[in-house]
Amino acid sequence: MEFIKRVIIDTILFIALAGLFSRTGMFYVNSVGTALLASAVLAVLNVLVKPILLILSLPINVLTLGLFSIVINALMLQLTSSFVGSFYFHFSSFGSAMLIAIVMSICNVIISDHINN
């Protein structure tokens, strides 16, 4: 059930952020179905790939006091974009992926805190 909640929340965030950044061209989502597919792919990648990346980057993550996690989250979003297809789900640059990762992390913390209380 937690997996489905996370996928639905990420889908809504993808749609909202694509609408927010629509005029800048930083982030593009083709449709709601694409957002749902991208959030499912992101959830699977977060389970399979992200722990390996976190272990490999542990020294630099400790040195930066955890801020390197933003870079890892941006890498996960770029990897999601490459799996889904850049025509359907696209970031204009790595910097835009980092900005979307920061906004998504903040929104996920707020939403998770609201759901748990």
C-alpha positions in Angstrom: 0.0 0.0 0.0 2.9 2.3 0.8 4.3 1.8 -2.7 1.0 2.8 -4.3 0.8 5.9 -2.2 4.3 6.9 -3.1 3.6 6.4 -6.8 0.4 8.4 -6.7 2.1 11.3 -4.7 5.0 11.3 -7.2 2.6 11.3 -10.1 0.8 14.3 -8.8 4.1 16.1 -8.1 5.3 15.4 -11.6 2.2 16.9 -13.1 2.2 19.9 -10.8 5.9 20.6 -11.3 5.6 20.2 -15.1 2.8 22.8 -15.0 4.8 25.1 -12.8 7.9 25.0 -15.0 6.0 24.7 -18.3 7.0 28.2 -19.6 10.6 27.7 -18.8 11.1 24.4 -20.6 13.1 23.0 -17.7 10.8 20.0 -17.1 8.3 18.4 -19.5 5.8 15.6 -18.9 3.8 14.5 -22.0 0.6 13.2 -20.2 -0.8 11.9 -16.9 -0.1 8.4 -18.1 3.6 9.3 -18.7 3.7 10.8 -15.2 2.3 7.6 -13.7 4.8 5.5 -15.6 7.7 7.8 -14.6 6.7 7.7 -11.0 6.5 3.9 -11.1 9.9 3.7 -12.8 11.3 6.1 -10.2 10.0 4.0 -7.4 11.6 0.9 -8.8 14.9 2.6 -9.4 14.8 4.0 -5.8 14.4 0.5 -4.5 17.0 -1.2 -6.8 19.7 1.4 -7.7 19.6 4.2 -5.1 20.9 2.1 -2.2 23.9 1.1 -4.2 24.6 4.7 -5.2 24.2 5.8 -1.6 26.7 3.2 -0.4 29.2 4.1 -3.1 28.9 7.8 -2.4 29.0 7.5 1.4 32.3 9.2 1.9 31.4 12.3 -0.2 27.9 12.3 1.4 29.5 12.4 4.9 31.8 15.2 3.8 29.0 17.3 2.4 26.8 16.6 5.4 24.2 14.8 3.3 23.9 17.4 0.6 25.2 15.0 -2.0 21.9 13.1 -1.7 20.4 15.9 -3.9 22.8 15.0 -6.6 21.9 11.3 -6.3 18.2 12.2 -6.4 18.8 14.2 -9.6 20.7 11.3 -11.1 17.7 9.1 -10.3 15.4 11.5 -12.1 17.7 11.7 -15.1 17.8 7.9 -15.2 14.0 7.8 -15.0 13.9 10.2 -18.0 16.2 7.9 -20.0 14.1 4.8 -19.2 10.7 6.5 -19.9 12.0 8.3 -23.0 13.1 11.9 -23.3 10.3 12.7 -25.7 7.7 12.0 -23.0 9.6 12.9 -19.8 12.4 15.4 -20.1 14.7 17.6 -18.1 16.5 20.4 -20.0 19.7 20.1 -17.9 21.2 18.4 -14.9 20.7 21.6 -12.9 17.0 21.5 -13.7 16.9 17.9 -12.5 18.5 19.0 -9.3 16.0 21.8 -8.8 13.1 19.4 -9.4 14.7 16.9 -7.0 15.0 19.6 -4.3 11.3 20.6 -4.8 10.1 17.0 -4.9 12.0 16.2 -1.7 10.6 19.2 0.2 7.0 18.3 -1.0 7.4 14.7 -0.2 8.5 15.6 3.4 5.5 17.9 3.8 3.0 15.4 2.3 4.4 12.4 4.3 4.3 14.4 7.5 0.7 15.4 6.8 -0.4 11.9 5.9 1.3 10.3 8.9 -0.4 12.7 11.4 
